[in-house]
């Protein structure tokens, strides 16, 4: 999939997954963040600018994605996305 993105000329990848933790800052959230880092982000970083739409203030419920709560919630999370180094 990385090769396909490169062939398409993609420059930036924005990750917007379901929220799989109850509380920002919890051990559960940190474990999930590390899973995303190792499983997705590290594969993309050599080739693309990568950012993550990450719920830091309970905009989403458990198992909800940024698109589940409507346009305003999506744009809020988009504006506050975290750029990964």
Residue frames as a rotation matrix with the C-alpha (Angstrom) as fourth column:
UNK 1
0.562 0.827 0.000 0.00
0.827 -0.562 0.000 0.00
0.000 0.000 -1.000 0.00
UNK 2
0.305 -0.554 -0.774 2.91
0.183 -0.764 0.619 2.34
-0.935 -0.330 -0.132 0.65
UNK 3
-0.714 -0.601 0.361 4.13
0.425 0.038 0.904 1.74
-0.557 0.799 0.228 -2.89
UNK 4
-0.091 0.778 0.621 0.70
0.974 -0.061 0.219 2.58
0.209 0.625 -0.752 -4.29
UNK 5
0.743 0.333 -0.581 0.59
0.522 -0.831 0.191 5.84
-0.419 -0.445 -0.791 -2.32
UNK 6
-0.165 -0.892 -0.421 4.05
0.123 -0.442 0.888 6.73
-0.979 0.095 0.183 -3.62
UNK 7
-0.689 -0.060 0.723 2.99
0.696 0.223 0.682 5.95
-0.202 0.973 -0.112 -7.21
UNK 8
0.307 0.913 0.267 -0.04
0.934 -0.343 0.100 8.20
0.183 0.219 -0.958 -6.79
UNK 9
-0.321 -0.547 0.773 2.17
0.402 -0.818 -0.412 11.09
0.857 0.179 0.482 -5.74
UNK 10
0.770 0.606 -0.200 0.72
0.402 -0.216 0.890 11.36
0.497 -0.765 -0.409 -2.23
UNK 11
-0.185 -0.846 0.500 2.69
-0.023 -0.505 -0.863 13.78
0.983 -0.171 0.074 -0.08
UNK 12
-0.685 0.023 0.728 0.75
-0.708 -0.260 -0.657 13.78
0.174 -0.965 0.194 3.19
UNK 13
-0.344 0.584 -0.735 -1.06
0.289 0.811 0.509 10.98
0.894 -0.037 -0.447 5.00
UNK 14
-0.469 0.315 0.825 -3.56
-0.818 -0.508 -0.270 11.84
0.334 -0.801 0.496 7.73
UNK 15
-0.766 0.161 -0.623 -4.45
0.270 0.959 -0.084 8.94
0.584 -0.233 -0.778 10.00
UNK 16
-0.478 0.713 0.513 -7.99
-0.853 -0.517 -0.076 9.07
0.211 -0.474 0.855 11.42
UNK 17
-0.678 0.136 -0.723 -8.83
0.086 0.991 0.105 5.81
0.730 0.009 -0.683 13.18
UNK 18
0.491 0.856 -0.164 -11.49
0.161 0.096 0.982 4.79
0.856 -0.509 -0.090 15.67
UNK 19
-0.057 -0.421 0.905 -10.86
-0.864 -0.434 -0.256 5.85
0.501 -0.796 -0.339 19.26
UNK 20
0.322 0.084 -0.943 -9.76
0.093 0.988 0.120 2.72
0.942 -0.127 0.310 21.10
UNK 21
-0.704 -0.499 -0.505 -9.21
0.574 0.017 -0.818 4.21
0.417 -0.866 0.275 24.56
UNK 22
0.312 0.882 -0.355 -11.45
0.921 -0.188 0.342 5.71
0.235 -0.433 -0.870 27.21
UNK 23
0.906 0.002 -0.423 -9.24
0.224 -0.850 0.477 8.50
-0.359 -0.527 -0.770 28.53
UNK 24
0.640 -0.718 0.275 -6.43
0.015 -0.346 -0.938 10.54
0.768 0.605 -0.211 27.02
UNK 25
0.017 -0.759 0.651 -3.22
-0.858 -0.346 -0.380 10.03
0.514 -0.552 -0.657 29.00
UNK 26
0.662 0.283 0.694 -4.23
-0.644 0.689 0.333 6.60
-0.384 -0.667 0.638 30.26
UNK 27
-0.382 -0.778 0.499 -2.07
-0.391 0.625 0.676 3.51
-0.838 0.063 -0.543 29.91
UNK 28
0.153 0.573 0.805 -4.64
0.568 0.616 -0.546 2.17
-0.809 0.541 -0.231 27.45
UNK 29
0.950 0.191 -0.247 -4.24
-0.048 -0.693 -0.719 5.28
-0.309 0.695 -0.649 25.27
UNK 30
0.220 -0.954 -0.202 -0.45
-0.846 -0.290 0.447 5.05
-0.485 0.073 -0.871 25.35
UNK 31
-0.372 -0.285 0.884 -0.48
0.041 0.946 0.323 1.37
-0.927 0.156 -0.340 24.36
UNK 32
0.553 0.659 0.510 -2.84
0.589 0.124 -0.799 2.15
-0.590 0.742 -0.320 21.47
UNK 33
0.824 -0.303 -0.479 -0.67
-0.470 -0.838 -0.277 5.07
-0.317 0.453 -0.833 20.33
UNK 34
-0.210 -0.959 0.189 2.41
-0.672 0.282 0.685 2.81
-0.710 0.017 -0.704 20.31
UNK 35
-0.099 0.274 0.957 0.50
0.450 0.870 -0.202 0.19
-0.888 0.410 -0.209 18.30
UNK 36
0.891 0.448 0.073 -0.41
0.294 -0.448 -0.844 2.83
-0.345 0.774 -0.531 15.69
UNK 37
0.501 -0.787 -0.361 3.15
-0.742 -0.605 0.290 4.16
-0.446 0.123 -0.886 15.67
UNK 38
-0.426 -0.740 0.520 4.71
-0.399 0.670 0.626 0.73
-0.812 0.059 -0.581 15.09
UNK 39
-0.175 0.447 0.877 2.05
0.534 0.792 -0.297 -0.68
-0.827 0.416 -0.377 12.79
UNK 40
0.654 0.530 0.540 1.32
0.743 -0.313 -0.592 2.26
-0.145 0.788 -0.598 10.52
UNK 41
0.946 -0.172 -0.275 3.26
-0.168 -0.985 0.037 5.47
-0.277 0.011 -0.961 11.13
UNK 42
0.130 -0.986 0.108 6.78
-0.297 0.065 0.953 4.04
-0.946 -0.156 -0.284 11.05
UNK 43
-0.127 -0.115 0.985 6.06
0.761 0.626 0.171 2.52
-0.636 0.771 0.008 7.63
UNK 44
0.673 0.524 0.523 4.86
0.738 -0.528 -0.420 5.84
0.056 0.668 -0.742 6.23
UNK 45
0.771 -0.286 -0.569 7.34
0.108 -0.822 0.559 8.32
-0.628 -0.492 -0.603 7.73
UNK 46
-0.270 -0.950 0.156 10.25
0.432 0.026 0.901 7.64
-0.860 0.311 0.404 5.37
UNK 47
-0.639 0.043 0.768 8.10
0.769 0.032 0.638 8.70
0.003 0.999 -0.054 2.40
UNK 48
0.038 0.816 0.577 5.33
0.564 -0.494 0.662 11.05
0.825 0.300 -0.478 3.55
UNK 49
-0.776 0.013 0.631 4.40
-0.474 -0.672 -0.569 13.81
0.417 -0.740 0.527 5.93
UNK 50
-0.362 0.625 -0.692 2.26
0.521 0.751 0.406 12.04
0.773 -0.213 -0.597 8.54
UNK 51
-0.738 0.224 0.637 -0.27
-0.611 -0.624 -0.488 13.42
0.288 -0.749 0.597 11.01
UNK 52
-0.718 0.485 -0.500 -2.81
0.562 0.827 -0.005 11.79
0.411 -0.284 -0.866 13.30
UNK 53
-0.154 0.769 0.620 -6.28
-0.515 -0.598 0.614 12.96
0.843 -0.225 0.488 14.26
UNK 54
-0.569 -0.211 -0.794 -6.10
0.496 0.682 -0.537 12.07
0.655 -0.700 -0.284 17.95
UNK 55
0.417 0.847 0.331 -8.86
0.121 -0.412 0.903 12.75
0.901 -0.337 -0.274 20.45
UNK 56
-0.634 -0.745 -0.207 -7.26
0.380 -0.067 -0.922 14.50
0.674 -0.663 0.326 23.43
UNK 57
-0.926 0.297 0.233 -10.41
-0.371 -0.607 -0.703 15.97
-0.068 -0.737 0.672 25.00
UNK 58
-0.693 0.635 0.342 -13.17
0.366 0.718 -0.591 13.38
-0.621 -0.285 -0.730 24.63
UNK 59
-0.498 0.505 -0.705 -14.75
-0.806 -0.569 0.162 14.71
-0.320 0.649 0.691 21.47
UNK 60
-0.185 0.351 -0.918 -15.41
-0.622 0.682 0.386 11.08
0.761 0.642 0.092 20.49
UNK 61
0.575 0.363 0.733 -16.83
-0.776 0.525 0.349 8.13
-0.258 -0.770 0.584 22.33
UNK 62
-0.340 -0.674 0.656 -15.13
-0.426 0.732 0.532 4.75
-0.838 -0.099 -0.536 22.52
UNK 63
-0.362 0.053 0.931 -15.02
0.605 0.773 0.191 3.01
-0.710 0.632 -0.311 19.11
UNK 64
0.781 0.615 -0.105 -16.05
0.340 -0.561 -0.755 6.18
-0.523 0.554 -0.648 17.25
UNK 65
-0.180 -0.804 0.566 -14.08
0.980 -0.098 0.171 7.57
-0.082 0.586 0.806 14.34
UNK 66
-0.773 -0.187 -0.606 -13.60
0.241 -0.970 -0.008 11.27
-0.586 -0.153 0.796 13.57
UNK 67
-0.875 0.483 -0.045 -16.38
-0.226 -0.324 0.919 11.06
0.429 0.814 0.393 10.95
UNK 68
-0.511 0.697 -0.504 -18.95
0.722 0.665 0.188 9.59
0.466 -0.268 -0.843 13.38
UNK 69
-0.231 0.377 -0.897 -19.72
0.820 -0.420 -0.388 12.82
-0.523 -0.826 -0.212 15.24
UNK 70
0.760 0.635 0.136 -20.40
0.591 -0.590 -0.549 15.11
-0.269 0.498 -0.825 12.32
UNK 71
0.519 -0.510 0.686 -18.63
0.546 -0.420 -0.725 17.86
0.658 0.751 0.060 10.44
UNK 72
0.680 -0.248 0.690 -17.77
-0.507 -0.839 0.199 20.11
0.530 -0.485 -0.696 13.39
UNK 73
0.764 -0.412 0.497 -16.15
-0.266 0.500 0.824 17.32
-0.588 -0.762 0.272 15.41
UNK 74
0.637 -0.533 0.556 -14.24
0.759 0.560 -0.333 16.19
-0.133 0.634 0.762 12.33
UNK 75
0.530 -0.423 0.735 -12.92
0.248 -0.752 -0.611 19.68
0.811 0.507 -0.294 11.60
UNK 76
0.788 -0.245 0.565 -11.97
-0.612 -0.420 0.670 20.21
0.073 -0.874 -0.480 15.26
UNK 77
0.667 -0.539 0.514 -9.92
0.131 0.764 0.632 17.02
-0.734 -0.354 0.580 15.29
UNK 78
0.597 -0.437 0.673 -8.47
0.776 0.099 -0.623 17.87
0.206 0.894 0.398 11.87
UNK 79
0.664 -0.320 0.676 -7.33
-0.190 -0.947 -0.261 21.32
0.724 0.045 -0.689 13.01
UNK 80
0.565 -0.398 0.722 -5.82
-0.813 -0.119 0.570 19.83
-0.141 -0.909 -0.391 16.18
UNK 81
0.959 -0.187 -0.212 -4.17
0.113 0.941 -0.320 16.85
0.259 0.283 0.923 14.47
UNK 82
0.597 -0.797 0.091 -0.70
-0.237 -0.067 0.969 15.87
-0.767 -0.600 -0.229 15.64
UNK 83
0.725 -0.462 -0.511 2.13
-0.566 0.023 -0.824 16.08
0.393 0.886 -0.245 13.12
UNK 84
0.907 -0.360 0.216 4.44
0.163 0.775 0.610 13.12
-0.388 -0.519 0.762 13.60
UNK 85
0.453 -0.842 -0.292 8.22
-0.889 -0.450 -0.081 13.43
-0.063 0.296 -0.953 13.40
